Amino acid sequence: MLYPLNHSAADPHKPAFQILETGEQVTFGELDKKANQVAQCIRGLGVKKSQHVALLMVNDKDFLEACFGMDRAGVYYTTISTRLTVDEIAYIVCDCAARVLIVSSELVSIAERLVKLLPKNVQVFSTGPGLVGYLSWQDALIKQSTLAISDGSQGLDMLYSSGTTGRPKGVKWPLPEQPPGLPTMLVNLLAPLFNYSDQTRYLSPAPLYHAAPLRHCMTVIKLGGTVWIMQSFDALRALEAIEKHSITHAQWVPTMFVRLLKLPVEIRTRVDTSSLKVALHAAAPCPVDIKEKMIEWWGAIIHEYYAGTENNGFCSITPGEWLQHKGSVGRASQGVLHICDEEGVELPVGQAGLVYFSQGPVFSYHNDPVRTAESRNAQGWTTLGDIGRIDEQGYLYLLDRRAFMIISGGVNIFPQEIENILIGHPKVMDVAVVGVPNEDLGEEVKAVVQPVDASDSGADLEAELMAYCRENLAAFKCPRSIDFDSNLPRHPTGKLYKKLVKDRYW
């Protein structure tokens, strides 16, 4: 039931996915044939099982077709953020030792600089026709058989962390020893949690190169559902897509919720979103008041989960549970939760510390045994560097990333708490809170705010926001100063490149 081939045989004309803006549609029958051609092509290029292919691609039909082909060829496929610098992209391609790099034609200007930094043995293809200096991906595929390769096996993504706190890390799981199309760990985990099935109509508003959009889209398609992919997020366009296509499931990040709520009430409430049965969110902690407003608007359909690209463990929480445990990201759905101190020693219930999982999937950081070892304690439990606490019922509450914690005068301050307050102000579109140098305290708290209206930037808004913080936070947590930025460096998947903000001040 999981192999798209089965769905194509049952109903080859059913859409597997559609690009929202262009209307381009790929049926299960077409996807099956194209995935086989990709697998055939990869083998013909000399890429063997367990070797690596890299994709630098925008959200288009070629992206998912390529991933499904790699999934059948038993290779690791690395999807790369198009927002990285050329040097960062080159680092990833070289680090994963990609034998082939596929680049969207829209990104050829990046590729022109990129190829100069790559080893000569990397075969670079462009999806566009007739681009001088590049091998044509379409020409390479059209020559291939649409039959399955003789040595097919289950491939895997090997994605790199977003690099918000340093060099991106390649997250590697062992390749499954099984033919393609059998249930995978992700399908077995996600389908029952979020009721994915062949009836699912899924909206994906985020870039496919990120772990959650890629993995959930592929899971829905493997189960026979249909996916609508946005090339870029726009709040009103996303709402209109829900109404037009009777979307049943969609995945968001908290910044998308903020942008949806900042739409004028008369505009956002005129759209019929009643078809939506499950709205997922993850990637970053969601401020309680933002989630309350979303539940008030959409009803009790908003599910949350906590996991990393590493997927070393997984927490989830239903809307009903969240209303009883506001602010929690849920209990463990995969693995066993632990809170430990800096030495990896488990702490009592209620105390804050590093979030660890035991009995979860095994991962390593590619080519980085030091970071792999740093992610484990003496018991072999693994952590992603997040700080949280667990209550008596096993619900996890995230506080912040260890790397982002501010230590001011010996006191630990969690920026996320301050950001959650400021984002609730009607004049704030986005915010980053960082520690900046202070001779006496070591660090002091600074907020960098992106206003809803750029013309509001200035001393008056700073004073208004400082007063707002004093009304809602303990004095030692309040920012000592506020700067303004027209566009904070936030990844489209919701994660803030806080290191870039912090580096301005150090």
N, C-alpha and C positions, 0 to 999 in steps of 0.2 A: 504493500500500500504506500510505501514511502518513495519509491523511485518514480521520477516524473514519467518514465517510460510506461508504467502501469496506467497513469492518468491519461497519457496520450492515446493509449490503446482504447481506453474506456470512452474518452471524449476528446479526440485530438484537436477539436476546434474551440475548446474552452480556453479562455485567456489564462495564461500563467502569470503574466504581469503586463503592465501598461505604463508608459511614461506620461505623467499627467499633462505636462505643458504641450508636448508635441502630439499626443494621442497615439504614438507608436505602440503597437500591441504585438505581443509574442504569445502564440498559443502553446499548449503543452506539446502538440505534435511538432511544431517548429523548434521549440526549445530542446526537445529530445534529439532531433537531427543535428542542430547546431552544436549541442554539447558533445555529441559524438565526433563531429568534425574538429572541434577544439582539441579533444583528447587525441585524435589521430594526428593532428598537426604537431602537438607537443611531442609526441613520440617520434615523429619524423624529424623534428629539430634536435633529436638526441637527448631530450630530457627524460631521465629515467625515474623510476619510483624513488620517493624520498628526496629528490632534488627540488630546486626552488625556481619559481617564476614570480616576477613582480608586475604589479599593475598600477599605473599612474593614470587614473581615469575619472572622468566626470560621471554623473548619474545618467547613464544611457543604456540602451538595450545590449550593447556589446559587453558591458560590465558583467551583468549577471550571466549571460551566455558563456563568457570566459570562465567565470567561477564554477559554474556547473560542469564545464568540461574538465577543469582541473580536479574537481571533486571526484571524477570518474577515472582519473589517470594516476591516482596514488601519489600526487606531488603536493608539496607545500606551496600555497599561493599567498603572497604578501601584497595586500592592498595598501597603497600609500596615500597619505593625506596630501591633497593638492595645495594646501595652505603652508606647507613647509618650505623652507628655503632650498635653493638648488643644492647647497652643500649638505643639508640634512637628508634630502632625497638620495643623493649620491651615497651618503654614509649607509643608508638602509639597503640600497641595492647591492652595495659591496659587502655589507655585513652578512646578509642572508645568502650571498654567493648566487644570486639569480642568474640562471642561464639565459633567460629570455625576459625582456621588459616590453610590456605593451602600453603604449601611450595614446590617450585620446587625441584626435586631430586638433581639438581646441587648445591643447597644451603644448603644441609643437615649439612655441617660443621658449618654453621652459626646457624642453628636450634638447634644443640646439645648444644650450649652455651645459646641460646635464651630460650629454654624451662625451664631452671633453674630459669629464672626471671619472668615466667608467672604464673598466678593463676592456680590452679589445675583443675578448671572447663573449661579451654580452651582446646577444642579438636583439636589436631594438626595432620594434614594429610600431607603425602608426595606424590608427583605425581609419584615417582619411584616405581617399583614393588619390593616387598619383602625386604624393608629396615627395619632392626631389630629396634624395639623400636618406630616405627611410624605406625599409621594407614594408610592404602593404599587408596588414593583417587580414583584410578581406580577400586579397588575392591568394594569400596562403591558405585560407580556409576553404575557398570555393573548389579547390583541387582535391579536397579530402573526401573520403567515403563517409556516408552518414550512418554506417554500421558501427556498433560498439567495438572498441579495441579488444584484441584477444587477451591482453594481460591487465584488464581493468582491476582497480582496487580503490579503496576509500581514501580520498585525499583529505587535507585539512588546511584551514587558513593558518598562517603564522603571522599574526599582526603585531605591530609595534605600539608600545604605549605612546600616548599623545605627546610626551616630552614636556609636560607642563612644569616639571620640577628638574629637568636635566636631559641628558641624551636619551632618545627613545630606546626602549629595550624590546627585543624580539621575544614574544611569548610563544614557547614551543611545547606542544603536547606530543606524546608518542603517537605515530600513525597507527590507526586501528588495523589489526590483522584480519580484515574482512573484505569481501567484495563490495563494490558501491551499491547503494540502495537499501542496505539493511538499516535498522534503527541505529542511530548514533546517540551518544550521550546527550547532546543538546536537544534532539527531537524528543527523547524520552523525558527530559526535564521540562521543557517549555510547553509541550502540547497539553498535558493535563493541568498545569498551573494556570494557563491562560485560555483554555478551551479552544485551541487551534484545531481546525478540522477542514474538510473539503468545502465547507460552507463559509469559511472565513473570507472576508473582504477587507484587506489590510491596507492602511495608508502609512507610507513611510516618508516622513518629511525631512529626513536627515541624510547626510552623505553616506553612500554605501561603503566607503572605505573604512568606516568605523565599525567596531565589533558588533554592537547591538543591532543597528540597521541591517548589516549584512547577514548576521546569523538568524535573526527573526524572519527576514524576508525569505531566506532559503528554506527555513523550517516550514513556513506557511506553504510555499510552493511544493515542497516535498510531500506535504500532507494533502495536496490537491486544491488548496485555496488559491485565491487570486490577489495579487499585490498591485497597488497603485503607487508609483514612485514619483516624488517631487524632485525636480532638478535643483530647486532651492526653496527654502522655507519662506513663506509669506502667510501671515496670520489669516487674513481674510480668504485668500485662495485655498488654504487648508480647510477652513470651515465650509466653503462652497463645494469642495471636493467630497466632503462627508455627505452632504445633502445630495449632490448629483449622482454619486456612485453607490449610495446606500452602504457606506463603510460601516463595518461591524467592529473592527479592531484598529487601533492606531497607537503609535508609540511616540512619546514626547520627552522633552527635557524641561526642567523648571523655567529656564529662560523663555521657552516657547509659551508656557502657561502665562508668564508675565506679559508677553506681547499680545496674546489672545485677550487677556483681561484689560489691556490698555486701549483696545479698540473701543470706539464710542459704543455705549450700551445699545443704542437704537440700531446700530449696524450689526453687532455680533449676535444679538438676540433675534434678529429677523431670519437667521439661517436655521433650518431644521436639522438638528443633529440627533434626532430620536433613534436613528438606525444604529448608533454607536452603543455597543454592549460592553466593550472593554477598552478603557483608555489606560495605557501603561505609561509609567514614567520612571526614569532612572538617571544615571550618569552624574548627578550631583544632588545634594540634599535639597529638598523643597521646603521653603518657609511655610510654617503651619498656616498662616493666614492666607497665603496664596492657594494652598490646597483646599482650605475651607471654602474659599470663593469658587473654586472650580467644581467642588462637590455640590455647592448650592446651585450652580448653573447647570451642570450636566447630570447631577444625581450621583447615587452611590455606585459608580461604575469605574472609579479610578483606583487602579492597582499599582503598587509600587514594588520595586525590587532593588536589591543591592548586590552588585557583583562587579568584578573587574574583567579586563581583557583576559587575565590569567584564569578566571573562572575556578579559582581554588576552593571556592565555596559560594553559596547562593542563599540570600535571604529574600523573603517575599512577604507581603502583607495585603490582605483584602481591604476593600473600603470599610466594611463593618468592623474589622479588627482595628483599623487605623483610627476610627472615630472613638474607640475605647482606649487607644494608646497613641494619642496625637504626637507626631514628631518621630515616631519609630519607623525604621525601614523593614521591620518584620522579624520573624524567626527563621532559623535555618531550614531551608528546603533541600539543601544538599550540603553535606559536611556537618561538622559539629563546631559550634561557636565557643571561643574562649577570649577572655580579656586578660592581657599580660602586661607586666611592667617592661621597662627598657631592657632588662636582662632576660626576658622571655619567660618569667615566672608568673604563673596564673594568679590573678587578683580575685578578691571576694566579690560577690554580686553587688552591683551598684557603684563600684569604683571605676574611674576612668583609666583607660590604658589602650594599648595597641590591640586592634582586632585581629585575632588569629582564627584559622580553621584547621581542624584535623579531619581525617577520613574523607577529604575531598579529592578531586582529580589531581594527578601529578603533573606539574609543569616545571620548566626550567627557563632561564633567560639565555637565549641563543648566544653562544660564544662568550658568555660572561659568568664563569663559575663563582666569582666573588659576589656579585649581586644575587645570584641564586642562593648562595650560602647565607647571605645577609637576610634573605626573606624567610629563613627557617630558624626555629629555636632548637634547644637540645632534644625536645621530644619529636622533632620533625614537623611540627605544626608550621603553617605558612601565613605570612602577613603581607598586605599591600601597602602598609604604612599609614593606615587610617586609625584615628583615635575615636573610641566610643565607650559606651557602657551598656551593660545588660541588666534588665530588671528581673524581679523574682520569677516572672513567667517566661523568661527567655527571649524577650523582645529587645532588639538592638537599637540603640540611639547613637547616631554618628555625631561627633563633635567637630572634627576637622581632620585635615591631613597633618601628619607629624611635621612635614616640611614647611607648612604654612603657619604653625603655631608661633605666636609672638611671646617672647619672654621679656617683660618690662619690670625692672626692679626686682627680679626674682619671681615674679608672679606670671603664671601661664594664662594667656588670653587667646581665645579661639576666634579667629576672624569671621568664621561662618555665622556665629551668633550675631555679630554686629551687622554683617551683610544682610541677614534675614530681617533685621529691624529696618534698615535703610531702604531695602527694596519695597517695603510696604508703603513708603511715602509716595503720594500721588505724582510728585514731580521727578521721581527717580526712575529711569529706564533700566539702568544696570549699575553695579557697584563692585569694587574690589577693595578689600581692606588688607593692608600689609603693615609690617613692622619696618620703621625707618630709623636710622641712627639717632641715638640720644646719648650725649656724653655721660650724663649722670645715671640713666636707667638702662643703658645698653640699647634698648629699642623703645620707641613710642608708637602709638597707634595712629595711622593715617588712612583716611578713606579717599578713594578716587572714584568720582561719581560721573556717570553719563546721564545727563538730564533728559527728560522727555522732550523738552524744548531747549535747544542749545542757547537761545538768547537769555535763558534764566541763569546761566553760569555767572558767578560773581559773589561778592561779599554778602549780599542779602540772602541768597539761597544757602550759602555756607552757614550763616548765623541761624537760619531757620532749621537746617538739618542738624546742627550741633544741639540746638534746643530740643529737637525731636529725640535725639539720642539720649539726652539727659533725662527725659521723661520716661524712657523705656529701658534704660540700662544702668547698671551700677557705674559710678563715676569713673572708676579705674579702667573700665572697658571703653569708655567713650573716646572717639577720635580727638586728638589734639589739634588736628588740622584737616581740611578737606580740599582736595584739588578737583578739577573738572577735566573731562576728556570727552571728545565728541564721539568716540567709538572705541570701547575697551577691546583688547585682543582676546576675544572669546572664540573658541572653536565652535563650528556650526553644531557639533554634537552636545554643546552645553558647557563643556569644560573651559575654565578661564585659564589663559596662559599667565598665571599670576607671577611666575618668575620674571616675565618681561616687564610687568608693572613694577615689581620690587627692584629689579636691576636699575631702574631709573634713579633710585634714591641711594644706592650703595656704591 
